């Protein structure tokens, strides 16, 4: 009613209109201003009551379902800034440079994650370490170092075996890879069906067994070669050999025993050329190696 009073006051000051004229003018002016009827006020009250009773979550979900991508992004940012939702964590693959992420397949499916988990558990078991958080940077550095060392050792040991081992032994221990080790590993890492985990594990196990066999054969072969050399060239053994040849075992009956022992040594050493020593050592080495490998198959 405040507006109406002001208009009447203004018209009263004018003094140009009588009471009937002022009333007529006011009626006409009233049509220019909104007037709420009882029904309108009732409808507004109903709407207000409905809004008050509405579930805020339902209202939000209704708004979300009708919102476009831009509005949804604004809502997400606002909720994150308000602390309602946690910031979306970036995946490890998404944070890698494009040239790297295209070449690395991180576990995503449940079975891949389970397989990865078993691999980590196996790693801790082999290292006799307690289960702990794995530093991925160091893990991949470790894999790189092991891959490099395994490649070089695999190449060396099989070349050594093919060049030095007797042919009859080579048939009992041969590499199952027709290509270089690094190519087979690369095919396995790419997921090539022709390169299975079992095939790679078998090849690595054979390489490990061959390396251990070589180490064992070097030690035991050297011991056996030394015993054989001592058996032939030890002074007491040469003296015994001379005594048997001269007097059928009675050294007191041998004249000039020292000279004859030296002659015997000279006779034996003529056959100990570098090539003969090398061949004898290879013979002993191959025998020890063969025995060790057969005991592990």
Number of C-alpha atoms within 10 A of each C-alpha: 5 6 7 12 10 11 13 15 10 11 17 14 9 9 10 9 13 10 11 9 11 17 13 10 14 15 11 11 12 11 9 8 8 7 9 9 8 8 9 11 10 12 11 11 12 12 11 11 11 11 12 10 9 10 10 11 9 10 12 11 11 11 13 14 10 11 13 10 10 9 13 15 12 11 14 15 14 13 14 14 12 10 10 10 12 10 12 7 6 8 9 9 15 9 10 12 9 10 8 11 14 10 9 12 11 13 14 9 9 9 10 12 13 13 13 14 13 12 12 16 16 12 13 15 12 9 9 9 10 9 11 9 7 10 8 9 8 10 11 11 11 12 11 12 12 12 15 13 11 17 16 13 15 23 14 12 16 17 12 12 18 15 11 13 20 15 11 9 17 15 10 11 20 15 17 11 12 8 9 11 19 16 13 19 18 12 14 17 14 13 12 12 9 10 16 15 13 9 15 17 11 13 17 16 12 17 21 16 17 21 18 15 18 22 13 16 23 19 12 16 22 16 13 17 18 12 12 13 14 13 13 15 15 13 14 13 14 20 20 17 16 24 20 14 12 16 12 13 14 13 15 9 12 17 10 8 16 12 10 17 20 15 14 16 18 11 11 13 12 8 11 13 10 9 10 11 14 12 12 16 18 18 16 21 23 20 16 21 24 20 12 18 18 11 8 8 8
